[in-house]
């Protein structure tokens, strides 16, 4: 028994060592990309201060000494997150892959590029669609109230990030559901039964990621619901394919007997 315990402890230590090593890799790449992102922040910043609908440059103001530094850090971290995401996912896959079956190993590795693609699509959707709608709505309300709009750069980019970043992360929902369906942990029937609960969870998520702005939460919720329904459709196609393969396998087994 003592030998078995020693082996188990050794295995745990090996796993923790491997996990720490891969986390260090991810952190090193993230820091390197973060430093490199500082050299391209300026054009990104100026591009993001242009009104998407009118093409007019939005005049921003600094209300503290650290506003400029904070905004540059936010943009750099967003770039670093987007670039490091595929590498991070690969490191996670490399860590857990020894415990996966060959079919599961292939399935997980195949999804890594699509995770990055969906993240970028989420960024684009949030920035070019949802964010302009939010700006238009808030601008209309301010004009109705007779307010003079003076934007602080920190508040502007916080408002922008609160919309764009959560949407880009939640754009991964179809891929997650598709992956769980391939592993036979989910199916379209179960997803349809979970629809009310799923909608409630999406409402909670949309409120949590945009706590100070109800309209932003609503704008985040709508695409999430669309993504969920799209995920149900994808799950149905994968599940149907699985059923067909299972039927063929059963027919072959019956004919061989």
Order of alpha helices (4+ residues) and beta strands (2+ residues): alpha-alpha-beta-alpha-alpha-alpha-beta-alpha-alpha-alpha-alpha-alpha
